[in-house]
Amino acid sequence: MGQILPPRPVLPLLALFSRHDDALQWGRERAGKYFGSEALASDLFDFSETAYYEKTMGPSLKKMFLVFLPLLDPAALADWKIATNGWEEEHKLLNTHLEDRPLNLDPGYLTEAKLVLATTKDRDHRLYLRDGIYAEVTLSFYHGRWESRPWTYPDYQREDYHQFFSRCRELMRANL
């Protein structure tokens, strides 16, 4: 019988995307107040792998990632998704942009072995957490590199994302 132990803390990660710089900045400020100190920020990436979001968010989307310290309990992932969904709605109600969804926020976390994202959509590869929130292992770290899964979103398969996630992984390991 295995010994039940508390989980190791994780590095909180937030993906933000929009076509509006001010919306990204709004989300970034909100996230800092919630998660703590911003430890790393990615470059601004062109989000062009799919047109799925154009109907609600418009064209020419940009995406960035933020990670925060301190390391946190992974059991809080559902809380993070509920909070970020609320922020999206709050930003939409500011009526500063014409799109139905001017800002998209996707929380998750990094461990030494994986990148996990929260979602409200159930699929065969996602595990239910609570309150309508699911989690999926989007990427695995194996033999010194990030590996995609069959369900990994196309943009998360990008090498420039992986380079940023590797920097995040090193930061997380240094803070364990």
N, C-alpha and C positions, 0 to 999 in steps of 0.2 A: 504494500500500500504506500502510495506517495504521500509525502508530508505536505500539508496545505500551508502555503506561504503567501504573504502579501505580494502583490505585483511590484516589479521595479517601476519607478517613475518614468515617464515618457516625455519627449520633447513636443509640446503643442505646436501644431502647424496650421496655418490658415491660408487657403488659396482665395484670392480676390480677383474677380474679373469684371470688366466693364469697358465701354468705349469712352468713358468720361474720366479724366484725371481727377476731377474734384470728388467724384464718387469713390474712387479708389482711396483717395486721401481721407475721406470721411470714414470709410471702413477701417482704414489703418489706425486712425485715432481712436475709434471705438474699441478696436481689438486690444490696443495697448492698455486702455483703462480696465479691460476685463481680464486679460491673460497675464499681464505683468510687463516686464521689461522686454522690448523687442531686441532679440539677440542677433538675428540675421534677416536681411531682406534680399530677395532675388532681384535680378534685373527685371525690366518690364518685357515680357515675351509677347510676340504676336500670337494670337489664338486663332489659328486658321485650319485646324485639322477637321473641323466639322462645321456645317451651317445650322446645326440643331438649335442653337440659341438665337439666331438672327431674328426670328419672328418676334420674340419677346424682348430682346436686348439690343437689336440693331446690328449693323455691320462693323467691321474693323475693331473687333474686340481685342483687348490687352489683358494679360494675366500676370499676376505676381504672387510670390509666396513670402510669408513671414513666419518666423519661428520665435518662440518666447522662452524666457527663463523667469521663474524657476521651473524645473521639471515638475510634472504634475501626475496625479493618479489617473491611469487610463480609464477607470470606471466613470469618470466625469464626461466622457465623450458625448453621451446623449445630452447632457446639460449644455455643452458647447454648441451642438447643432440646434437645439431649441433656442438658445440665445442668438445665434447668428441668423436664424430664420426671422426672428423678431427684429433684428437690426435691418435686414433687407426690407421688411414691411415698413419700418419706421422711415428709412431713407426714401422709399417710394412715396410715402405720404408727404414728404417735403415738397413734392411737385416741382422739382428743379429740372426734371428731364421728361421728355415725352414718352419714352419707352415704358412698357408695362413692367419691365424688370430692369431698372438701370444698373443694378449692382447684384452680383452673385457672390456669395460667401460660402466656402466649403471647408469646414474644420476637419482636422484629423490629427494624427500624431506619428512620430517616428520612434522606433526602437532600434536596437542594433540589427535586428533581423527583418524588419518590415516597415512599410508605410501603410497606415490604416486611414481610411476616409469614412466619415459618417454620411448617411443618406436617409431620405424618407421613403425610398423606393425599395420594395422587397424583390429579391431575385434569388435564384437557386444557390448562389455563392455567397449570400449575405446572411449574417446572423442578427437576429432580433436582440436589441438591447432593452429598450423600454420606451413607453410614451410615443410609439410610432417611429422610432429611430432604429436604424440598422447600421451595421459596420461591415466593411469589406477590406480585406488585405489587397491593396491595389498593386503594390510592388513588394518583392522579396529581395533581400540582400544575401547573395550566395556566391561564394568563391570570389569575393572582392568586387562584386559589381551588382547593380540593380537589375532584376529580372522581371519582365512583365508576366502577367497571367493571361489566360485566354480572354478575360473580361476587362483587362486594363484599358482605360480610356486612351484613345490614340495620342493625345498630347502628353500623357504621363509616360509614354514610351520614348520620348525625346531624350537624346543624349545631353542636351543643355540642362534639362530638368534634373537628370540623374547627377550631373556634376554638382548642382546646387544641393540636392538631397545628400550627397556624400559629404559636403561641407557641414551640413546640418547634423549628420550622423556623428562626425568627429566632435562637433560641439557637444552633442548629447553625451558621448562617451567621456569627454573631459569633465562633465558635470555630474556623473554618476557617483 
